[in-house]
Amino acid sequence: GSLFGALERQPADALLRLIGLYRQDQRPHKIDLGVGVYRNDAGETPVMRAIKAAEHRLADTQATKAYLGPEGDERFVELLAPIVFGSVKAADPCLTGVQTPGGTGALRLGAELVARGAGRPTVWIGTPTWPNHAPIFREAGLAVRSHPFFDPATGTIDFAAMIAALDQAKVGDVVLLHGCCHNPTGAELTQAQWTDLITLLTERRLIPFVDLAYQGLGRGLDADAATTRALLEAVPEAIVAYSCDKNFGLYRDRVGALWVKAADDGRTAAVRDNLLVLARSLWSMPPDHGAAAVREILEDGVLEAAWKDELEEMRTRIAGLRAELARAEPRLAALADQGGMFAMLPLSREAVLALRTDHGIYMADSGRINIAGLRSETIAGFVAAIAAHLQR
Ligand code: PLP
């Protein structure tokens, strides 16, 4: 028989397909709200100023490209940790971190570690979520179950249904949580709901696996890390997958990190050993360039301040667009209270396709938009075009 004879064709990635359709569209007023990259008001995704400066520095001073280890750039991880966890927690001996190829690599490495853990845990993932979440955990051999999160019919989080579903999880199961800026909905749990969720996790001994891919693009660097920090404070074991690809604008350079909090500092070394062995067989070592640029920034107070300023400009632009959408269309009022680049609009699939055909407005079939794809000159036309289709 043929080795590959049994393979079946696979569906193309829906968002990549959307990019292709957008490119083919010749209409000058077309709007791309599909792919999840930040854009400025000119519709561009420029290299951030601090990154450019850091890259120049690297070009001038980097003396070798000899191999690093499977942990990547240790100094990068060390300098990033206080931004994520705060300076006190970053020094917790129960916490160990390695560089990964983007947030995706961090999720996959974390998934592989979970698969090596005790008790055949199931991974619980809210609906809807980033479409790559379930495949990442399944490819690592884990059982995945979904729980309700956001109800598109009402445009709100169905917290009661979420808790009821997680109540069925068994001790040691893993719960994937978006640290901030939920993709695709932008919806956020309230303080009280986080408190309830953390109580459930602690009582049922469930392990939070936080995906923090947009720190600084929601409410600000510290605010966006608040729930991650609260979770780590509350539970004995936790996993945090981090991406620098959005908040440093490094997308294709693939920069991320994975941290694991072990139950006690005696267990950290074994966790780390296993992370390194797994990384070795997955990618040997992560790509260096982007993480080295981040390290250059975080090692230099001036560059770090410049990075934070530009990130804050990006964040403010997104928040401004949210406020403008909410003002222009009362049925979009909830967008002003949500966070991050994404929102899920109450649009049927037919409406999404009609907007594509009739107006050159490209968004995911689910009605998810990347808010940063809007510009001051396109927002009024966008609101007018969707108004006829909004379902609530
Ligand atoms: N997690 C979420 C929620 C995302 O939206 C993304 C990217 O779209 C990622 C993780 C992965 O990011 P990276 O490009 O760093 O792999």
Boltz pocket constraint, residues with backbone or C-beta under 6 A from the ligand:
constraints:
  - pocket:
      binder: B
      contacts: [[A, 36], [A, 101], [A, 102], [A, 103], [A, 104], [A, 105], [A, 130], [A, 178], [A, 181], [A, 183], [A, 211], [A, 213], [A, 242], [A, 243], [A, 244], [A, 245], [A, 246], [A, 251], [A, 254], [A, 255], [A, 256]]
      max_distance: 6.0
